[in-house]
């Protein structure tokens, strides 16, 4: 009777860990967002599968917890890492309302890391991860974080940089950052990570400001040592070294 | 003739992705820090193995690049993710000095994510990753980042929180953060991730300040919505929700 919250990494199952796949192999029920359940159906179709669509995350958590309370071993799957803007937090919060169950989070590769690998090595030094979605966070809070992250010269990784209703948000975010970082700052966009159409693009912060990205993109804004090397986005390991090289 | 820079995740190979293991299976040469080469020797001992000790990272990169230029397929292995304080950046920087080779970074699970999974769900919302090592970064730069990250109410994840020569650094870092975050802020320490003695501990920021951690620890400082739930460290998905719940 245990609930695993399992990150599958980006794209297909070759990007999941052996431990994550072992847990799916050995559990009785797999719950998840419809798209991820389809992803695992071929290999794990013999399990009891529970899926709910987007925006029914709370219901999905309740179903998974209730199956666990019936004495089954249950895996709730997420793309990327379940602990980064993922379902792990919600599971703990909602589980408080029920009899105690054992919960284990099984990490996966989050988009910050898988997108970075496509672009080169942007996250080699201190970085901040910020979501531009204002669904659960006031935009003023997001702006404040962008300001401080830029002032601190963090490499900045943006999740949810755009959606149908929010196509101006990346431009607004770049304008905040441009108040503190140079327009020539090396930036990158990782698209469709681990899927068909996977693509990395390197551009300046000034160019990024005027670029439309889709919701399958992760965006990176370099620090003052980030350079374009052989077509890749590469951040220096340190400031003394950066100074020596640059 | 290709050089892969491969993250193995934390601890044993069950935390590596299928893709990472496929690459090790199919390459001719595996290079890495002595400790990681020992980790893979049992399974991949039939390969040509190249190891160099700590602080010989540059030499290790040169050896890997030179083997690649001989026409071999080479995998440089790192623990965690090769792109987060890892070897991927150095490989790109040093490869500039040689004839062009193809380089691919293969992501792994970084300590921020694997440690978070042990503690619960601390990184559910925006976060900053900061290394306390001042080997390549001036301490003033690190302090500035701690200040801004605390002011922005990021969850903060600290790499390299301590070493033999730097046992006071975590205390100094906590003092910077205490200027902006409450002493009751929920914090966590993940130790020996994926290894014998793996352990998570939840404590307040005030307690963390007076705690000695070793170099095999990753430290987490919550944001204003982070709570202790059923013995775990859990950050809320958002501020409106946090406000409703809290």
Interface residues (C-beta under 8 A of the other chain):
Chain A: X7 X9 X13 X14 X15 X16 X17 X18 X19 X21 X22 X81 X82 X83 X84 X85 X86 X88 X89 X90 X91 X92 X93 X95 X96 X100 X103 X104 X105 X106 X107 X108 X109 X110 X113 X114 X116 X117 X118 X120 X121 X122 X123 X124 X125 X126 X127 X128 X129 X130 X131 X135 X136 X137 X138 X141 X144 X145 X147 X148 X149 X151 X152 X153 X154 X229 X230 X232 X234 X235 X236 X237 X238 X239 X240 X241 X245
Chain B: X7 X9 X13 X14 X15 X16 X17 X18 X19 X21 X22 X81 X82 X83 X84 X85 X86 X88 X89 X90 X91 X92 X93 X95 X96 X100 X103 X104 X105 X106 X107 X108 X109 X110 X113 X114 X116 X117 X118 X120 X121 X122 X123 X124 X125 X126 X127 X128 X129 X130 X131 X135 X136 X137 X138 X141 X144 X145 X147 X148 X149 X151 X152 X153 X154 X229 X230 X232 X234 X235 X236 X237 X238 X239 X240 X241 X245
